Amino acid sequence: MKDFTKMRRVPLVEAIMEGWSRLDAGQRERFFQAFLAAALRLDQLALRAWLRRRLKNPPLAAPIDLARLIGGIDIALVLRAAGEADPAADR
């Protein structure tokens, strides 16, 4: 079993509220039901770990900013590698 006492500090309430704002009504209801079931069966540290796992995965996870991810890479090079570049633009 994992040692839950050595977790890195995360502003959990703030992160959950940001994720919650990205959910639609159906997703909010499903998340609430899952959270309630987890809260009834888990202790405090295990519930915190459960919430942190949910924050790392969609739909609570923040969307990936591809522009920031690829940083200084030439976008035309990436598009050519993916086969989506316009061949006429290279002439």
Protein Blocks (a to p, Z undefined) as FASTA:
>chain_A
ZZfklcccddfklmmmmmmmmpcfklmmmmmmmmmmmmmmpcfklmmmmmmmmmmpcfkb
ccddfklmnmmacfklmmmmnopacfklmZZ
